[in-house]
Amino acid sequence: MSVTISLAQIPVVRGNWRENLKQHLKMIEQSSKYNADVVVFPELSLTGYELDLAEELALSLEASNFEELSRASVQSEMIIVAGCPLRVPGLSHPTIGAVICFPDGRVEFYSKQHLHDGEGNYCSAGDVDYTFDVNGHKIALAICADFIEADHSQRAKHLGADIYLASALISENGFDPDSKILSGIASEHGIPVLLSNHISVTGGWETCGKSSVWSSQGELVISANSKENGIVLCTISGCETDPNIAGKWHAESN
């Protein structure tokens, strides 16, 4: 079966959960119009990449903290992957996390396992891999520096993932080296790799958008090539060993 994944590019406001949630809901609605099965947002998309606010903004692993996102998932019949700091029992600091809302009302969580230099001053690392199933596909989730460490994608492949989905913050200077890594993951493991990236200045970083898709041969299929609000819509179909991939950019609709 085919799966359609929407890679969302949205502006974020420092620490402003309510305003950022509005942007999420807009892109969820737009993704739903194109019958997406999954929509994924960049790293820490609900708060911005504001590590100094992580302790203040972190939420516990309770579905009730994400009622609006969960309701949007149920109403749109679409899996939603959004980023926020999470308060995980047993850890001294919040994690750089993702909340995953499902159309059946389930809410699950993933915490970034590999931290960049400096992130450990504010955040703790997770230690559990995460995959989810949709339309016969198994999708492995990575948050930014996760994909830099080869063992993360290796474990994802070992777990049976046939799609590798990265939520990240990447700057203009960082995009070329990071895209080479993501292309390499795709070709090494023979699975499509998808990236959702920021477009705003956040956490002091000038980000570059360019949310992208690489084929299982490591070839770039589509890139937003812009810092506009909008979605990269990617449909993956065919057999696991030779998937067909179609992608298209859609600017934010009014």
Backbone hydrogen bonds in HBPLUS format (Angstrom, degrees):
<---DONOR---> <-ACCEPTOR-->    atom                        ^
c    i                          cat <-CA-CA->   ^        H-A-AA   ^      H-
h    n   atom  resd res      DA  || num        DHA   H-A  angle D-A-AA Bond
n    s   type  num  typ     dist DA aas  dist angle  dist       angle   num
A0003-VAL N   A0236-ILE O   2.93 MM 233  5.41 148.1  2.03 144.8 155.0     1
A0236-ILE N   A0003-VAL O   2.88 MM 233  5.41 164.9  1.90 157.8 159.4     2
A0037-ASP N   A0004-THR O   2.74 MM  33  5.29 158.7  1.79 140.7 147.9     3
A0038-VAL N   A0004-THR O   3.23 MM  34  6.61 148.5  2.33 153.7 158.1     4
A0005-ILE N   A0234-CYS O   2.74 MM 229  5.22 160.3  1.78 157.6 159.3     5
A0234-CYS N   A0005-ILE O   2.88 MM 229  5.22 166.5  1.90 151.6 156.2     6
A0006-SER N   A0038-VAL O   2.75 MM  32  6.05 164.7  1.77 151.8 156.9     7
A0040-VAL N   A0006-SER O   2.90 MM  34  6.32 159.8  1.94 171.2 176.9     8
A0007-LEU N   A0232-VAL O   2.85 MM 225  4.98 165.6  1.87 143.8 148.7     9
A0232-VAL N   A0007-LEU O   2.93 MM 225  4.98 156.3  1.99 135.4 142.0    10
A0008-ALA N   A0040-VAL O   2.99 MM  32  6.06 169.0  2.00 167.2 170.1    11
A0009-GLN N   A0230-GLY O   2.83 MM 221  5.36 164.3  1.86 170.1 167.6    12
A0230-GLY N   A0009-GLN O   3.10 MM 221  5.36 160.1  2.14 143.7 146.0    13
A0016-ASN N   A0013-VAL O   3.15 MM   3  5.52 173.0  2.15 127.7 129.7    14
A0015-GLY N   A0047-THR O   2.84 MM  32  4.62 151.7  1.92 160.1 150.7    15
A0020-ASN N   A0016-ASN O   2.99 MM   4  6.13 164.7  2.02 157.7 162.7    16
A0021-LEU N   A0017-TRP O   2.79 MM   4  5.91 150.5  1.88 149.1 157.7    17
A0022-LYS N   A0018-ARG O   3.12 MM   4  6.41 150.0  2.21 143.9 150.9    18
A0023-GLN N   A0019-GLU O   3.32 MM   4  6.73 151.5  2.41 142.9 149.3    19
A0024-HIS N   A0020-ASN O   3.03 MM   4  6.40 151.4  2.11 146.3 154.6    20
A0025-LEU N   A0021-LEU O   2.89 MM   4  6.20 161.9  1.92 156.9 160.8    21
A0026-LYS N   A0022-LYS O   3.04 MM   4  6.33 148.9  2.14 145.8 153.9    22
A0027-MET N   A0023-GLN O   3.19 MM   4  6.47 161.8  2.22 148.4 151.9    23
A0028-ILE N   A0024-HIS O   2.83 MM   4  6.07 147.8  1.94 152.3 162.9    24
A0029-GLU N   A0025-LEU O   3.01 MM   4  6.14 157.5  2.06 142.0 147.4    25
A0030-GLN N   A0026-LYS O   2.97 MM   4  6.30 157.4  2.02 145.6 152.1    26
A0031-SER N   A0027-MET O   2.83 MM   4  5.89 159.7  1.87 141.9 148.0    27
A0032-SER N   A0028-ILE O   2.93 MM   4  6.08 150.4  2.02 143.7 151.8    28
A0033-LYS N   A0029-GLU O   3.15 MM   4  6.46 143.4  2.29 142.5 151.4    29
A0033-LYS N   A0030-GLN O   3.14 MM   3  5.20 124.5  2.47  95.2 109.0    30
A0034-TYR N   A0031-SER O   3.10 MM   3  5.35 137.2  2.29 101.0 112.5    31
A0036-ALA N   A0031-SER O   3.15 MM   5  5.54 165.6  2.17 143.2 144.8    32
A0035-ASN N   A0032-SER O   2.92 MM   3  4.85 159.5  1.97 108.8 110.8    33
A0079-ILE N   A0037-ASP O   2.88 MM  42  6.20 166.2  1.90 151.3 146.9    34
A0039-VAL N   A0079-ILE O   2.86 MM  40  6.33 150.9  1.94 162.3 172.1    35
A0081-VAL N   A0039-VAL O   2.89 MM  42  6.23 156.8  1.94 162.5 166.8    36
A0041-PHE N   A0081-VAL O   2.89 MM  40  6.17 150.7  1.98 160.7 170.0    37
A0043-GLU N   A0168-ALA O   3.45 MM 125  4.60 160.0  2.49  98.8 103.3    38
A0047-THR N   A0044-LEU O   3.34 MM   3  5.76 150.3  2.44 108.5 116.2    39
A0048-GLY N   A0044-LEU O   2.78 MM   4  5.35 140.6  1.93 156.3 167.8    40
A0046-LEU N   A0083-GLY O   2.83 MM  37  5.76 169.1  1.85 156.7 160.4    41
A0050-GLU N   A0048-GLY O   2.86 MM   2  5.47 131.9  2.10 106.7  91.8    42
A0053-LEU N   A0050-GLU O   2.92 MM   3  5.53 157.1  1.98 117.9 125.5    43
A0054-ALA N   A0051-LEU O   3.11 MM   3  5.03 161.8  2.15 103.5 109.2    44
A0057-LEU N   A0053-LEU O   2.89 MM   4  6.00 155.5  1.95 160.4 168.3    45
A0058-ALA N   A0054-ALA O   2.89 MM   4  5.59 130.8  2.13 149.9 156.7    46
A0059-LEU N   A0085-PRO O   3.12 MM  26  6.55 155.5  2.19 139.9 139.2    47
A0087-ARG N   A0059-LEU O   2.74 MM  28  5.44 161.0  1.78 132.6 133.0    48
A0062-GLU N   A0060-SER O   2.82 MM   2  5.60 139.3  1.98 105.1  92.6    49
A0065-ASN N   A0062-GLU O   3.03 MM   3  5.76 158.8  2.08 120.4 126.2    50
A0066-PHE N   A0063-ALA O   2.93 MM   3  5.52 163.3  1.96 119.9 125.4    51
A0070-SER N   A0066-PHE O   2.90 MM   4  6.06 162.8  1.93 158.2 164.0    52
A0071-ARG N   A0067-GLU O   2.81 MM   4  5.95 158.4  1.86 149.4 155.4    53
A0072-ALA N   A0068-GLU O   2.97 MM   4  6.14 154.4  2.03 141.9 149.0    54
A0073-SER N   A0069-LEU O   2.93 MM   4  6.21 147.2  2.04 144.8 153.8    55
A0074-VAL N   A0070-SER O   3.00 MM   4  6.32 158.6  2.05 151.4 156.3    56
A0075-GLN N   A0071-ARG O   2.90 MM   4  6.10 169.0  1.91 154.4 157.5    57
A0076-SER N   A0072-ALA O   2.94 MM   4  5.91 155.0  2.00 142.7 149.4    58
A0077-GLU N   A0073-SER O   2.89 MM   4  5.61 119.9  2.25 135.8 149.3    59
A0078-MET N   A0073-SER O   3.19 MM   5  5.16 150.7  2.28 136.4 143.9    60
A0077-GLU N   A0074-VAL O   3.34 MM   3  5.09 143.0  2.49  92.3 102.6    61
A0080-ILE N   A0101-CYS O   2.99 MM  21  5.13 158.9  2.03 143.8 150.7    62
A0101-CYS N   A0080-ILE O   2.88 MM  21  5.13 157.5  1.93 149.2 154.9    63
A0082-ALA N   A0099-VAL O   3.05 MM  17  5.46 163.6  2.08 155.6 158.9    64
A0099-VAL N   A0082-ALA O   2.81 MM  17  5.46 157.8  1.85 155.7 163.4    65
A0084-CYS N   A0097-GLY O   3.01 MM  13  5.32 155.2  2.07 124.6 132.6    66
A0097-GLY N   A0084-CYS O   3.00 MM  13  5.32 136.1  2.20 127.6 138.5    67
A0086-LEU N   A0095-THR O   2.96 MM   9  5.15 154.9  2.02 136.9 145.2    68
A0095-THR N   A0086-LEU O   2.80 MM   9  5.15 158.7  1.84 147.5 153.4    69
A0091-LEU N   A0088-VAL O   3.22 MM   3  5.91 160.4  2.26 144.4 144.5    70
A0124-SER N   A0094-PRO O   2.84 MM  30  5.87 153.6  1.91 138.3 147.2    71
A0112-LYS N   A0096-ILE O   2.89 MM  16  5.52 176.2  1.89 158.8 159.6    72
A0098-ALA N   A0110-TYR O   2.75 MM  12  5.15 146.4  1.86 154.2 159.6    73
A0110-TYR N   A0098-ALA O   2.98 MM  12  5.15 152.5  2.06 145.1 148.7    74
A0100-ILE N   A0108-GLU O   2.77 MM   8  5.03 172.1  1.78 146.7 147.1    75
A0108-GLU N   A0100-ILE O   2.82 MM   8  5.03 167.6  1.84 149.4 152.5    76
A0102-PHE N   A0106-ARG O   2.93 MM   4  5.21 165.2  1.96 160.2 158.1    77
A0105-GLY N   A0102-PHE O   2.95 MM   3  5.48 159.5  1.99 123.3 125.6    78
A0126-GLY N   A0112-LYS O   2.81 MM  14  5.46 175.8  1.81 136.4 137.9    79
A0119-GLU N   A0116-HIS O   3.09 MM   3  5.59 153.4  2.16 126.6 134.9    80
A0121-ASN N   A0118-GLY O   3.20 MM   3  5.61 158.7  2.25 108.6 114.9    81
A0122-TYR N   A0119-GLU O   3.02 MM   3  5.64 156.0  2.08 116.8 123.6    82
A0123-CYS N   A0119-GLU O   2.80 MM   4  5.77 153.1  1.87 155.5 164.0    83
A0141-LEU N   A0130-TYR O   3.16 MM  11  5.95 167.7  2.17 155.4 157.6    84
A0132-PHE N   A0139-ILE O   2.92 MM   7  5.39 147.9  2.03 143.1 153.2    85
A0139-ILE N   A0132-PHE O   2.80 MM   7  5.39 172.5  1.81 166.1 164.1    86
A0134-VAL N   A0137-HIS O   2.88 MM   3  5.28 155.4  1.94 147.8 155.8    87
A0137-HIS N   A0134-VAL O   2.88 MM   3  5.28 162.1  1.91 119.3 125.3    88
A0162-ASP N   A0138-LYS O   2.89 MM  24  5.64 154.5  1.95 147.6 153.2    89
A0140-ALA N   A0163-ILE O   2.94 MM  23  6.31 167.3  1.96 163.3 163.8    90
A0165-LEU N   A0140-ALA O   2.86 MM  25  5.98 177.8  1.86 177.2 177.9    91
A0142-ALA N   A0165-LEU O   2.84 MM  23  6.04 154.6  1.90 159.4 158.5    92
A0167-SER N   A0142-ALA O   2.93 MM  25  6.29 160.3  1.96 154.4 157.5    93
A0146-ASP N   A0143-ILE O   3.11 MM   3  5.54 174.9  2.11 129.0 128.8    94
A0144-CYS N   A0167-SER O   2.90 MM  23  5.98 142.4  2.04 135.7 147.1    95
A0147-PHE N   A0144-CYS O   2.93 MM   3  6.13 148.1  2.03 144.9 145.1    96
A0148-ILE N   A0145-ALA O   3.04 MM   3  5.13 142.5  2.18 102.4 113.6    97
A0149-GLU N   A0146-ASP O   3.25 MM   3  5.74 140.9  2.42 108.9 117.7    98
A0152-HIS N   A0149-GLU O   3.05 MM   3  5.87 151.3  2.13 123.3 129.9    99
A0154-GLN N   A0150-ALA O   3.12 MM   4  6.28 154.6  2.18 150.7 158.6   100
A0155-ARG N   A0151-ASP O   2.95 MM   4  6.03 157.3  2.00 143.0 147.8   101
A0156-ALA N   A0152-HIS O   3.03 MM   4  6.29 152.7  2.11 143.1 151.4   102
A0157-LYS N   A0153-SER O   3.01 MM   4  6.24 158.5  2.05 146.8 150.8   103
A0158-HIS N   A0154-GLN O   3.00 MM   4  6.24 156.1  2.05 144.4 151.6   104
A0159-LEU N   A0155-ARG O   2.85 MM   4  6.10 140.9  2.00 146.9 157.4   105
A0161-ALA N   A0156-ALA O   3.06 MM   5  5.57 159.7  2.10 155.6 149.9   106
A0160-GLY N   A0157-LYS O   2.95 MM   3  5.15 155.9  2.01 106.0 113.4   107
A0164-TYR N   A0192-PRO O   3.01 MM  28  6.36 163.8  2.04 157.5 162.7   108
A0194-LEU N   A0164-TYR O   2.88 MM  30  6.30 159.8  1.92 161.6 167.6   109
A0166-ALA N   A0194-LEU O   2.79 MM  28  6.01 173.3  1.80 158.2 160.5   110
A0196-SER N   A0166-ALA O   2.94 MM  30  6.38 153.1  2.01 160.5 169.4   111
A0168-ALA N   A0196-SER O   3.01 MM  28  6.21 168.4  2.02 177.4 175.1   112
A0208-CYS N   A0170-ILE O   3.27 MM  38  6.59 144.2  2.40 167.6 158.2   113
A0174-GLY N   A0171-SER O   3.15 MM   3  4.99 123.1  2.49  90.5 105.3   114
A0175-PHE N   A0171-SER O   3.03 MM   4  6.05 122.9  2.37 144.8 157.2   115
A0178-ASP N   A0174-GLY O   3.04 MM   4  6.05 159.4  2.08 153.0 159.6   116
A0179-SER N   A0175-PHE O   2.71 MM   4  5.78 155.2  1.77 155.2 162.3   117
A0180-LYS N   A0176-ASP O   3.10 MM   4  6.31 147.2  2.21 146.4 154.3   118
A0181-ILE N   A0177-PRO O   3.20 MM   4  6.51 150.7  2.29 141.0 148.3   119
A0182-LEU N   A0178-ASP O   2.95 MM   4  6.26 163.3  1.97 153.5 157.5   120
A0183-SER N   A0179-SER O   2.85 MM   4  5.95 158.4  1.89 144.4 150.8   121
A0184-GLY N   A0180-LYS O   2.90 MM   4  6.01 150.8  1.99 139.9 148.3   122
A0185-ILE N   A0181-ILE O   2.92 MM   4  6.26 148.0  2.02 148.6 157.3   123
A0186-ALA N   A0182-LEU O   3.12 MM   4  6.39 160.9  2.16 147.1 151.5   124
A0187-SER N   A0183-SER O   3.04 MM   4  6.35 165.1  2.06 153.5 156.4   125
A0188-GLU N   A0184-GLY O   2.85 MM   4  5.83 160.1  1.89 148.3 154.6   126
A0189-HIS N   A0185-ILE O   3.05 MM   4  6.01 165.7  2.07 148.8 152.5   127
A0190-GLY N   A0186-ALA O   2.77 MM   4  5.42 122.0  2.11 136.4 150.4   128
A0191-ILE N   A0186-ALA O   3.19 MM   5  5.04 137.2  2.38 129.7 138.6   129
A0193-VAL N   A0214-TRP O   3.03 MM  21  5.15 155.8  2.09 137.3 144.9   130
A0214-TRP N   A0193-VAL O   2.81 MM  21  5.15 163.4  1.83 158.3 163.2   131
A0195-LEU N   A0212-SER O   2.87 MM  17  5.18 158.0  1.91 159.5 158.2   132
A0212-SER N   A0195-LEU O   3.12 MM  17  5.18 125.1  2.44 121.4 136.5   133
A0209-GLY N   A0198-HIS O   2.74 MM  11  5.26 134.4  1.95 164.3 159.2   134
A0202-THR N   A0205-TRP O   3.04 MM   3  5.34 147.6  2.15 144.3 149.4   135
A0205-TRP N   A0202-THR O   3.03 MM   3  5.34 165.7  2.05 112.9 116.8   136
A0210-LYS N   A0226-SER O   3.40 MM  16  5.73 158.1  2.45 152.2 153.6   137
A0224-ALA N   A0211-SER O   2.87 MM  13  5.35 148.4  1.97 142.4 152.8   138
A0213-VAL N   A0222-ILE O   2.93 MM   9  5.48 144.6  2.05 160.6 163.9   139
A0221-VAL N   A0213-VAL O   2.79 MM   8  5.49 166.3  1.80 151.2 155.5   140
A0215-SER N   A0219-GLU O   2.77 MM   4  5.22 161.0  1.80 150.0 152.7   141
A0218-GLY N   A0215-SER O   2.87 MM   3  5.14 161.5  1.90 113.8 118.2   142
A0252-GLU N   A0229-ASN O   2.94 MM  23  5.38 147.5  2.04 129.3 124.0   143
A0231-ILE N   A0250-HIS O   2.88 MM  19  5.34 159.6  1.92 150.6 155.4   144
A0250-HIS N   A0231-ILE O   2.84 MM  19  5.34 158.7  1.89 161.7 168.3   145
A0233-LEU N   A0248-LYS O   2.80 MM  15  5.28 171.0  1.80 163.2 160.2   146
A0248-LYS N   A0233-LEU O   2.90 MM  15  5.28 143.2  2.04 141.0 152.7   147
A0235-THR N   A0246-ALA O   2.80 MM  11  5.25 163.7  1.83 157.6 163.1   148
A0246-ALA N   A0235-THR O   2.95 MM  11  5.25 157.5  2.01 146.8 154.2   149
A0237-SER N   A0244-ASN O   2.86 MM   7  5.12 161.4  1.89 148.3 154.6   150
A0244-ASN N   A0237-SER O   2.59 MM   7  5.12 160.2  1.63 146.8 153.6   151
A0242-ASP N   A0239-CYS O   3.18 MM   3  5.42 143.0  2.33 103.9 114.2   152
